[in-house]
Amino acid sequence: MTMKLSKSLFVILMLSVNISLFADKLSNLRTSKKIITVDVISAPYYTIQIAALQLPPENPGFFNNVDIVREFSCNDGFVRYTVGEYSTFADASRELDRIKSLGYADAFVLNLKRLTLENSPVSGSSAFSSGSGSSGSKSGVSGGSSGKPFVPVPGQKYTIQLAAMRFPVYISEFEGFKDVKEYYMKSDRIYRYCVGIYEGNQALSELEKVKASGYKDAYLVPIERYAAYQIE
């Protein structure tokens, strides 16, 4: 009889441990709207992912440094937590370093079109991973002119740099451009993403179009500076 009671107590204790282990630590945050559960993916599609978890989070304090977090339960078994909503990849990239500075070292830009929510009819791949390494983190690198009016050199061919990143991203992220080229220089270990080859006033005209499409930090670079570093 004593043995049976001991086994019963053991089972009850184990169940209590499991319930505690898988308890929802974020219920209070959801109530306060600190975390908003997202049921339908809609525009704007770019955001910044700060965490992807398979088990319920144990530390609600993880979200202290951000005002609003969106929670996506995905059909690959992960629950993703993101901050911000951006119309373009470039806009999100500009915010990435600030989010990282808040303590989210593994944050990276996420395209929500690549997610499929659990029990959702939205199409897309089940997960998104950009960059090398398991964390998928990356950091943007600023670049551009000194602010003086740019005057193209006669006969010089230019490409338009869209972005420079510490870790590689999918070329498909640069929506609206058909022929984005990727360059990698071992000297500074930076990946650069450029589009087109233009001369003179055409280069200036195309640059303005690119900036108007959302890449406000785009600028012209002599093509020979990058040509030898193109990744096929």
C-alpha positions, 0 to 999 in steps of 0.5 A, a space after each residue: 500500500 505504501 509503495 503504491 502511494 509513493 508511486 502515486 505521489 511521484 507521478 503527481 510530482 512529475 506532472 506538477 514539474 511538467 505543468 510548471 515547465 510548460 506554463 505560459 509565462 507570457 499570459 500577463 504580457 498578452 493581457 497587457 497587449 505587450 505581445 500581440 498574437 497574430 492570426 493573419 499575415 498581412 502587409 506590411 510584410 517586413 519585420 525584425 525577428 528577436 526570437 524563435 522558440 519551440 517551448 514556452 519562454 521562461 523569462 518574460 523580462 526578455 521583452 522589457 526593452 521593446 514596447 510591442 511584440 508580435 507573436 506568430 505561431 508557425 507550422 514548423 513548430 516555432 513561435 516567432 516574436 517580432 518587432 516593427 512593421 516595415 514596407 521595405 527590406 531597406 526600412 527594416 534594415 535601417 532599424 536592425 542595429 538599434 534593435 540589436 543595441 537593446 540586447 537582441 543580438 540575434 535579431 534579423 530582418 524577416 519577410 513575413 511572406 515566407 511564413 505560414 501560420 499554424 492552421 492558416 491558409 496563407 502560402 509560403 515556406 514554413 521558415 525563413 533563415 537568412 545569413 550564415 550561421 545558426 542564429 541567422 543574425 546579421 547587421 546592416 552597414 551604412 554607406 553613401 556619399 559625403 553629402 556633396 552633389 555627385 558628378 559622374 565621371 565621363 565614361 565611368 560605369 556605375 552600379 547602384 548599391 542597395 545595401 551592405 550587410 555583415 551576413 548574406 541575405 537572399 537576393 530575392 529580398 530586394 523586391 522590384 529588382 530583377 538582377 541584383 548582384 552580390 559582392 563579398 570583399 574578404 578585406 572587410 568581410 562585408 556583403 554588398 548588394 548592387 543593381 544595374 550598370 549605368 553611365 552619366 546622367 542615366 546613373 543619376 536618374 536610375 539612382 533617384 528611382 531606386 531611392 524613391 522605391 524605398 532604398 533611401 541610402 542607395 548610392 553609386 559605386 564605380 563598377 570596377 571597384 566591385 567587379 572582381 568580388 562578385 559572387 556567382 
